[in-house]
Amino acid sequence: MLRIPCPICGLRDETEFSYGGDASVKRPAMAETDPKAWMDYVFYRGNPRGRHLEYWHHVQGCRQWLVVERDTVSHVISGCRLAREVSP
């Protein structure tokens, strides 16, 4: 089980959170009309090894969205910030 260091609530079990996906994927502009750009955004994602940024929602706590830096090999969490404080 992961232990996620919520900046507001402190160290919590992953069961209090809901995974929100890859935080490094850039969404196309709303005016984008190229279907390939939207297909790539929605369906085609990498599966990186090593450090990775992820969105997590603290559903059973402060209800804040977090950006967690986690190693996908060892599951070690090396950082956690509120999503609203992270520049897109």
N, CA, C and O atoms as a Tinker XYZ file with bonds, in Angstrom:
   352  protein
     1  N      0.835000   -1.171000    0.000000    73     2
     2  CA     0.000000    0.000000    0.000000    64     1     3
     3  C      0.887000    1.244000    0.000000    63     2     4     5
     4  O      1.919000    1.288000    0.670000    81     3
     5  N      0.475000    2.235000   -0.748000    73     3     6
     6  CA     1.187000    3.512000   -0.759000    64     5     7
     7  C      0.758000    4.354000    0.434000    63     6     8     9
     8  O     -0.380000    4.260000    0.895000    81     7
     9  N      1.667000    5.168000    0.922000    73     7    10
    10  CA     1.366000    6.170000    1.941000    64     9    11
    11  C      1.657000    7.513000    1.283000    63    10    12    13
    12  O      2.802000    7.813000    0.944000    81    11
    13  N      0.617000    8.316000    1.105000    73    11    14
    14  CA     0.739000    9.577000    0.384000    64    13    15
    15  C      0.796000   10.733000    1.383000    63    14    16    17
    16  O     -0.089000   10.862000    2.229000    81    15
    17  N      1.840000   11.584000    1.293000    73    15    18
    18  CA     1.978000   12.702000    2.229000    64    17    19
    19  C      1.156000   13.917000    1.781000    63    18    20    21
    20  O      1.678000   14.812000    1.116000    81    19
    21  N     -0.110000   13.945000    2.143000    73    19    22
    22  CA    -0.986000   15.065000    1.777000    64    21    23
    23  C     -0.460000   16.337000    2.444000    63    22    24    25
    24  O     -0.194000   16.326000    3.646000    81    23
    25  N     -0.305000   17.432000    1.694000    73    23    26
    26  CA     0.206000   18.677000    2.278000    64    25    27
    27  C     -0.732000   19.263000    3.337000    63    26    28    29
    28  O     -0.297000   20.062000    4.166000    81    27
    29  N     -2.003000   18.880000    3.319000    73    27    30
    30  CA    -2.968000   19.424000    4.274000    64    29    31
    31  C     -3.211000   18.458000    5.434000    63    30    32    33
    32  O     -3.231000   18.878000    6.591000    81    31
    33  N     -3.396000   17.174000    5.139000    73    31    34
    34  CA    -3.789000   16.188000    6.149000    64    33    35
    35  C     -2.634000   15.374000    6.722000    63    34    36    37
    36  O     -2.799000   14.701000    7.740000    81    35
    37  N     -1.488000   15.426000    6.093000    73    35    38
    38  CA    -0.355000   14.619000    6.543000    64    37    39
    39  C     -0.319000   13.274000    5.830000    63    38    40    41
    40  O     -0.984000   13.085000    4.812000    81    39
    41  N      0.457000   12.348000    6.367000    73    39    42
    42  CA     0.659000   11.038000    5.748000    64    41    43
    43  C     -0.610000   10.204000    5.860000    63    42    44    45
    44  O     -1.131000   10.002000    6.957000    81    43
    45  N     -1.117000    9.711000    4.703000    73    43    46
    46  CA    -2.365000    8.954000    4.665000    64    45    47
    47  C     -2.226000    7.735000    3.756000    63    46    48    49
    48  O     -1.387000    7.720000    2.855000    81    47
    49  N     -3.053000    6.710000    3.996000    73    47    50
    50  CA    -3.084000    5.515000    3.154000    64    49    51
    51  C     -3.682000    5.849000    1.797000    63    50    52    53
    52  O     -4.532000    6.732000    1.683000    81    51
    53  N     -3.234000    5.141000    0.772000    73    51    54
    54  CA    -3.743000    5.378000   -0.586000    64    53    55
    55  C     -5.233000    5.092000   -0.707000    63    54    56    57
    56  O     -5.871000    5.575000   -1.642000    81    55
    57  N     -5.809000    4.316000    0.219000    73    55    58
    58  CA    -7.237000    3.994000    0.158000    64    57    59
    59  C     -8.111000    5.227000    0.348000    63    58    60    61
    60  O     -9.298000    5.196000    0.023000    81    59
    61  N     -7.540000    6.316000    0.874000    73    59    62
    62  CA    -8.279000    7.568000    1.032000    64    61    63
    63  C     -8.308000    8.388000   -0.250000    63    62    64    65
    64  O     -9.010000    9.396000   -0.331000    81    63
    65  N     -7.545000    7.957000   -1.255000    73    63    66
    66  CA    -7.376000    8.732000   -2.477000    64    65    67
    67  C     -7.957000    8.011000   -3.683000    63    66    68    69
    68  O     -8.186000    6.802000   -3.664000    81    67
    69  N     -8.184000    8.786000   -4.722000    73    67    70
    70  CA    -8.588000    8.244000   -6.016000    64    69    71
    71  C     -7.555000    8.711000   -7.047000    63    70    72    73
    72  O     -7.231000    9.896000   -7.127000    81    71
    73  N     -7.043000    7.754000   -7.834000    73    71    74
    74  CA    -6.038000    8.076000   -8.848000    64    73    75
    75  C     -6.684000    8.890000   -9.959000    63    74    76    77
    76  O     -7.774000    8.564000  -10.429000    81    75
    77  N     -5.998000    9.957000  -10.376000    73    75    78
    78  CA    -6.561000   10.841000  -11.390000    64    77    79
    79  C     -5.840000   10.844000  -12.722000    63    78    80    81
    80  O     -6.249000   11.551000  -13.643000    81    79
    81  N     -4.771000   10.065000  -12.844000    73    79    82
    82  CA    -4.093000    9.974000  -14.127000    64    81    83
    83  C     -2.751000   10.686000  -14.169000    63    82    84    85
    84  O     -2.274000   11.229000  -13.172000    81    83
    85  N     -2.168000   10.665000  -15.344000    73    83    86
    86  CA    -0.852000   11.224000  -15.618000    64    85    87
    87  C     -0.910000   12.755000  -15.563000    63    86    88    89
    88  O     -1.684000   13.372000  -16.295000    81    87
    89  N     -0.109000   13.356000  -14.712000    73    87    90
    90  CA    -0.116000   14.808000  -14.569000    64    89    91
    91  C      0.803000   15.508000  -15.563000    63    90    92    93
    92  O      0.877000   16.737000  -15.579000    81    91
    93  N      1.494000   14.746000  -16.382000    73    91    94
    94  CA     2.409000   15.368000  -17.340000    64    93    95
    95  C      1.822000   15.466000  -18.747000    63    94    96    97
    96  O      2.433000   16.073000  -19.626000    81    95
    97  N      0.657000   14.883000  -18.967000    73    95    98
    98  CA     0.024000   14.921000  -20.291000    64    97    99
    99  C     -0.586000   16.307000  -20.518000    63    98   100   101
   100  O     -1.307000   16.826000  -19.666000    81    99
   101  N     -0.290000   16.888000  -21.666000    73    99   102
   102  CA    -0.808000   18.217000  -22.013000    64   101   103
   103  C     -2.053000   18.086000  -22.885000    63   102   104   105
   104  O     -2.027000   17.437000  -23.931000    81   103
   105  N     -3.131000   18.704000  -22.445000    73   103   106
   106  CA    -4.385000   18.678000  -23.190000    64   105   107
   107  C     -4.293000   19.616000  -24.389000    63   106   108   109
   108  O     -3.732000   20.707000  -24.287000    81   107
   109  N     -4.848000   19.188000  -25.535000    73   107   110
   110  CA    -4.874000   20.093000  -26.692000    64   109   111
   111  C     -5.757000   21.315000  -26.399000    63   110   112   113
   112  O     -6.629000   21.258000  -25.533000    81   111
   113  N     -5.532000   22.390000  -27.106000    73   111   114
   114  CA    -6.366000   23.588000  -26.953000    64   113   115
   115  C     -7.808000   23.257000  -27.304000    63   114   116   117
   116  O     -8.057000   22.407000  -28.159000    81   115
   117  N     -8.749000   23.908000  -26.663000    73   115   118
   118  CA   -10.171000   23.636000  -26.919000    64   117   119
   119  C    -10.540000   23.893000  -28.379000    63   118   120   121
   120  O    -11.467000   23.276000  -28.902000    81   119
   121  N     -9.827000   24.790000  -29.029000    73   119   122
   122  CA   -10.112000   25.116000  -30.430000    64   121   123
   123  C     -9.481000   24.110000  -31.399000    63   122   124   125
   124  O     -9.679000   24.214000  -32.610000    81   123
   125  N     -8.740000   23.157000  -30.888000    73   123   126
   126  CA    -8.065000   22.173000  -31.746000    64   125   127
   127  C     -9.105000   21.336000  -32.493000    63   126   128   129
   128  O    -10.004000   20.765000  -31.876000    81   127
   129  N     -8.983000   21.262000  -33.815000    73   127   130
   130  CA    -9.938000   20.503000  -34.620000    64   129   131
   131  C     -9.343000   19.235000  -35.224000    63   130   132   133
   132  O    -10.054000   18.464000  -35.867000    81   131
   133  N     -8.067000   19.017000  -35.026000    73   131   134
   134  CA    -7.417000   17.824000  -35.564000    64   133   135
   135  C     -7.793000   16.609000  -34.714000    63   134   136   137
   136  O     -7.419000   16.546000  -33.543000    81   135
   137  N     -8.529000   15.637000  -35.282000    73   135   138
   138  CA    -8.935000   14.466000  -34.497000    64   137   139
   139  C     -7.746000   13.663000  -33.957000    63   138   140   141
   140  O     -7.845000   13.055000  -32.891000    81   139
   141  N     -6.624000   13.658000  -34.687000    73   139   142
   142  CA    -5.450000   12.907000  -34.229000    64   141   143
   143  C     -4.920000   13.468000  -32.906000    63   142   144   145
   144  O     -4.508000   12.704000  -32.033000    81   143
   145  N     -4.928000   14.785000  -32.755000    73   143   146
   146  CA    -4.449000   15.398000  -31.512000    64   145   147
   147  C     -5.308000   14.941000  -30.333000    63   146   148   149
   148  O     -4.781000   14.654000  -29.257000    81   147
   149  N     -6.625000   14.872000  -30.528000    73   147   150
   150  CA    -7.521000   14.436000  -29.454000    64   149   151
   151  C     -7.421000   12.935000  -29.220000    63   150   152   153
   152  O     -7.496000   12.488000  -28.076000    81   151
   153  N     -7.255000   12.151000  -30.278000    73   151   154
   154  CA    -7.074000   10.694000  -30.112000    64   153   155
   155  C     -5.818000   10.407000  -29.306000    63   154   156   157
   156  O     -5.825000    9.577000  -28.396000    81   155
   157  N     -4.733000   11.107000  -29.653000    73   155   158
   158  CA    -3.478000   10.915000  -28.919000    64   157   159
   159  C     -3.647000   11.281000  -27.451000    63   158   160   161
   160  O     -3.150000   10.575000  -26.573000    81   159
   161  N     -4.344000   12.381000  -27.179000    73   159   162
   162  CA    -4.552000   12.840000  -25.801000    64   161   163
   163  C     -5.397000   11.851000  -24.988000    63   162   164   165
   164  O     -5.070000   11.544000  -23.842000    81   163
   165  N     -6.471000   11.361000  -25.583000    73   163   166
   166  CA    -7.403000   10.503000  -24.855000    64   165   167
   167  C     -6.934000    9.051000  -24.765000    63   166   168   169
   168  O     -7.048000    8.437000  -23.705000    81   167
   169  N     -6.412000    8.495000  -25.851000    73   167   170
   170  CA    -6.177000    7.055000  -25.905000    64   169   171
   171  C     -4.723000    6.593000  -25.850000    63   170   172   173
   172  O     -4.454000    5.477000  -25.407000    81   171
   173  N     -3.793000    7.417000  -26.285000    73   171   174
   174  CA    -2.409000    6.955000  -26.383000    64   173   175
   175  C     -1.532000    7.602000  -25.320000    63   174   176   177
   176  O     -1.228000    8.794000  -25.380000    81   175
   177  N     -1.141000    6.805000  -24.362000    73   175   178
   178  CA    -0.314000    7.288000  -23.262000    64   177   179
   179  C      0.916000    6.406000  -23.121000    63   178   180   181
   180  O      0.876000    5.213000  -23.421000    81   179
   181  N      1.991000    6.995000  -22.667000    73   179   182
   182  CA     3.190000    6.232000  -22.388000    64   181   183
   183  C      3.040000    5.495000  -21.057000    63   182   184   185
   184  O      2.145000    5.785000  -20.263000    81   183
   185  N      3.919000    4.555000  -20.841000    73   183   186
   186  CA     3.953000    3.817000  -19.584000    64   185   187
   187  C      5.382000    3.921000  -19.046000    63   186   188   189
   188  O      6.177000    2.990000  -19.171000    81   187
   189  N      5.690000    5.086000  -18.438000    73   187   190
   190  CA     7.083000    5.356000  -18.085000    64   189   191
   191  C      7.602000    4.514000  -16.922000    63   190   192   193
   192  O      6.851000    4.114000  -16.032000    81   191
   193  N      8.893000    4.263000  -16.956000    73   191   194
   194  CA     9.592000    3.649000  -15.818000    64   193   195
   195  C     10.330000    4.776000  -15.112000    63   194   196   197
   196  O     10.913000    5.649000  -15.756000    81   195
   197  N     10.300000    4.751000  -13.811000    73   195   198
   198  CA    11.014000    5.773000  -13.052000    64   197   199
   199  C     10.072000    6.843000  -12.525000    63   198   200   201
   200  O      8.874000    6.612000  -12.358000    81   199
   201  N     10.634000    8.014000  -12.268000    73   199   202
   202  CA     9.837000    9.105000  -11.688000    64   201   203
   203  C      8.756000    9.568000  -12.649000    63   202   204   205
   204  O      8.963000    9.680000  -13.857000    81   203
   205  N      7.592000    9.832000  -12.063000    73   203   206
   206  CA     6.415000   10.114000  -12.860000    64   205   207
   207  C      5.502000   11.025000  -12.050000    63   206   208   209
   208  O      5.371000   10.836000  -10.840000    81   207
   209  N      4.865000   12.014000  -12.686000    73   207   210
   210  CA     3.913000   12.887000  -12.011000    64   209   211
   211  C      2.504000   12.360000  -12.204000    63   210   212   213
   212  O      2.107000   12.024000  -13.320000    81   211
   213  N      1.746000   12.288000  -11.114000    73   211   214
   214  CA     0.389000   11.744000  -11.159000    64   213   215
   215  C     -0.572000   12.646000  -10.388000    63   214   216   217
   216  O     -0.195000   13.279000   -9.402000    81   215
   217  N     -1.821000   12.692000  -10.855000    73   215   218
   218  CA    -2.881000   13.370000  -10.106000    64   217   219
   219  C     -3.523000   12.372000   -9.153000    63   218   220   221
   220  O     -3.807000   11.235000   -9.531000    81   219
   221  N     -3.747000   12.797000   -7.926000    73   219   222
   222  CA    -4.481000   12.018000   -6.932000    64   221   223
   223  C     -5.484000   12.952000   -6.269000    63   222   224   225
   224  O     -5.166000   14.101000   -5.963000    81   223
   225  N     -6.702000   12.452000   -6.049000    73   223   226
   226  CA    -7.747000   13.236000   -5.391000    64   225   227
   227  C     -7.939000   12.684000   -3.985000    63   226   228   229
   228  O     -8.192000   11.491000   -3.819000    81   227
   229  N     -7.822000   13.535000   -2.974000    73   227   230
   230  CA    -7.976000   13.085000   -1.587000    64   229   231
   231  C     -9.462000   13.043000   -1.238000    63   230   232   233
   232  O     -9.989000   13.941000   -0.582000    81   231
   233  N    -10.112000   11.997000   -1.685000    73   231   234
   234  CA   -11.568000   11.846000   -1.589000    64   233   235
   235  C    -12.047000   11.752000   -0.140000    63   234   236   237
   236  O    -13.061000   12.355000    0.211000    81   235
   237  N    -11.340000   11.013000    0.694000    73   235   238
   238  CA   -11.793000   10.803000    2.070000    64   237   239
   239  C    -11.060000   11.698000    3.065000    63   238   240   241
   240  O    -10.971000   11.377000    4.250000    81   239
   241  N    -10.547000   12.795000    2.588000    73   239   242
   242  CA    -9.841000   13.729000    3.463000    64   241   243
   243  C    -10.225000   15.151000    3.121000    63   242   244   245
   244  O    -11.397000   15.519000    3.197000    81   243
   245  N     -9.249000   15.948000    2.745000    73   243   246
   246  CA    -9.450000   17.371000    2.477000    64   245   247
   247  C    -10.103000   17.657000    1.122000    63   246   248   249
   248  O    -10.447000   18.802000    0.828000    81   247
   249  N    -10.275000   16.615000    0.294000    73   247   250
   250  CA   -10.910000   16.707000   -1.024000    64   249   251
   251  C    -10.110000   17.541000   -2.022000    63   250   252   253
   252  O    -10.665000   18.020000   -3.010000    81   251
   253  N     -8.836000   17.714000   -1.777000    73   251   254
   254  CA    -7.970000   18.472000   -2.679000    64   253   255
   255  C     -7.359000   17.550000   -3.731000    63   254   256   257
   256  O     -7.144000   16.362000   -3.490000    81   255
   257  N     -7.084000   18.125000   -4.908000    73   255   258
   258  CA    -6.336000   17.426000   -5.944000    64   257   259
   259  C     -4.858000   17.651000   -5.684000    63   258   260   261
   260  O     -4.433000   18.770000   -5.398000    81   259
   261  N     -4.078000   16.584000   -5.784000    73   259   262
   262  CA    -2.642000   16.638000   -5.525000    64   261   263
   263  C     -1.868000   16.195000   -6.758000    63   262   264   265
   264  O     -2.375000   15.427000   -7.575000    81   263
   265  N     -0.643000   16.679000   -6.888000    73   263   266
   266  CA     0.298000   16.166000   -7.881000    64   265   267
   267  C      1.373000   15.436000   -7.083000    63   266   268   269
   268  O      2.105000   16.038000   -6.297000    81   267
   269  N      1.450000   14.133000   -7.301000    73   267   270
   270  CA     2.374000   13.276000   -6.572000    64   269   271
   271  C      3.481000   12.832000   -7.519000    63   270   272   273
   272  O      3.210000   12.401000   -8.640000    81   271
   273  N      4.724000   12.937000   -7.070000    73   271   274
   274  CA     5.846000   12.418000   -7.849000    64   273   275
   275  C      6.188000   11.047000   -7.283000    63   274   276   277
   276  O      6.632000   10.924000   -6.142000    81   275
   277  N      5.972000   10.007000   -8.109000    73   275   278
   278  CA     6.146000    8.628000   -7.660000    64   277   279
   279  C      7.023000    7.877000   -8.638000    63   278   280   281
   280  O      6.923000    8.074000   -9.850000    81   279
   281  N      7.884000    7.016000   -8.115000    73   279   282
   282  CA     8.709000    6.150000   -8.949000    64   281   283
   283  C      7.859000    4.925000   -9.297000    63   282   284   285
   284  O      7.402000    4.212000   -8.403000    81   283
   285  N      7.649000    4.683000  -10.584000    73   283   286
   286  CA     6.776000    3.590000  -11.007000    64   285   287
   287  C      7.398000    2.213000  -10.822000    63   286   288   289
   288  O      6.703000    1.203000  -10.933000    81   287
   289  N      8.685000    2.158000  -10.546000    73   287   290
   290  CA     9.355000    0.879000  -10.327000    64   289   291
   291  C      9.326000    0.506000   -8.841000    63   290   292   293
   292  O      8.951000   -0.610000   -8.480000    81   291
   293  N      9.723000    1.445000   -7.991000    73   291   294
   294  CA     9.822000    1.150000   -6.556000    64   293   295
   295  C      8.613000    1.650000   -5.758000    63   294   296   297
   296  O      8.455000    1.286000   -4.592000    81   295
   297  N      7.765000    2.471000   -6.364000    73   295   298
   298  CA     6.598000    3.089000   -5.729000    64   297   299
   299  C      6.962000    4.080000   -4.633000    63   298   300   301
   300  O      6.111000    4.442000   -3.820000    81   299
   301  N      8.210000    4.521000   -4.601000    73   299   302
   302  CA     8.634000    5.515000   -3.626000    64   301   303
   303  C      8.087000    6.880000   -4.045000    63   302   304   305
   304  O      8.250000    7.299000   -5.192000    81   303
   305  N      7.442000    7.562000   -3.113000    73   303   306
   306  CA     6.905000    8.896000   -3.378000    64   305   307
   307  C      7.937000    9.910000   -2.916000    63   306   308   309
   308  O      8.328000    9.931000   -1.749000    81   307
   309  N      8.379000   10.761000   -3.862000    73   307   310
   310  CA     9.431000   11.720000   -3.536000    64   309   311
   311  C      8.917000   13.148000   -3.436000    63   310   312   313
   312  O      9.690000   14.053000   -3.118000    81   311
   313  N      7.638000   13.374000   -3.697000    73   311   314
   314  CA     7.094000   14.708000   -3.580000    64   313   315
   315  C      5.589000   14.721000   -3.728000    63   314   316   317
   316  O      5.010000   13.850000   -4.376000    81   315
   317  N      4.963000   15.710000   -3.127000    73   315   318
   318  CA     3.511000   15.856000   -3.214000    64   317   319
   319  C      3.164000   17.324000   -3.014000    63   318   320   321
   320  O      3.566000   17.936000   -2.025000    81   319
   321  N      2.416000   17.884000   -3.959000    73   319   322
   322  CA     2.005000   19.288000   -3.871000    64   321   323
   323  C      0.535000   19.406000   -4.223000    63   322   324   325
   324  O     -0.024000   18.528000   -4.881000    81   323
   325  N     -0.085000   20.480000   -3.789000    73   323   326
   326  CA    -1.456000   20.749000   -4.198000    64   325   327
   327  C     -1.457000   21.055000   -5.689000    63   326   328   329
   328  O     -0.601000   21.798000   -6.168000    81   327
   329  N     -2.402000   20.494000   -6.421000    73   327   330
   330  CA    -2.444000   20.686000   -7.877000    64   329   331
   331  C     -2.629000   22.146000   -8.246000    63   330   332   333
   332  O     -2.107000   22.595000   -9.266000    81   331
   333  N     -3.358000   22.888000   -7.439000    73   331   334
   334  CA    -3.594000   24.300000   -7.758000    64   333   335
   335  C     -2.323000   25.146000   -7.656000    63   334   336   337
   336  O     -2.280000   26.269000   -8.159000    81   335
   337  N     -1.287000   24.603000   -7.004000    73   335   338
   338  CA    -0.027000   25.331000   -6.859000    64   337   339
   339  C      1.007000   24.932000   -7.907000    63   338   340   341
   340  O      2.109000   25.479000   -7.940000    81   339
   341  N      0.648000   23.979000   -8.759000    73   339   342
   342  CA     1.574000   23.498000   -9.794000    64   341   343
   343  C      1.213000   24.165000  -11.104000    63   342   344   345
   344  O      0.054000   24.135000  -11.518000    81   343
   345  N      2.215000   24.782000  -11.778000    73   343   346
   346  CA     1.926000   25.413000  -13.069000    64   345   347
   347  C      1.669000   24.360000  -14.127000    63   346   348   349
   348  O      2.322000   23.317000  -14.150000    81   347
   349  N      0.716000   24.636000  -15.004000    73   347   350
   350  CA     0.398000   23.661000  -16.073000    64   349   351
   351  C      1.522000   23.506000  -17.063000    63   350   352
   352  O      1.407000   22.729000  -18.011000    81   351
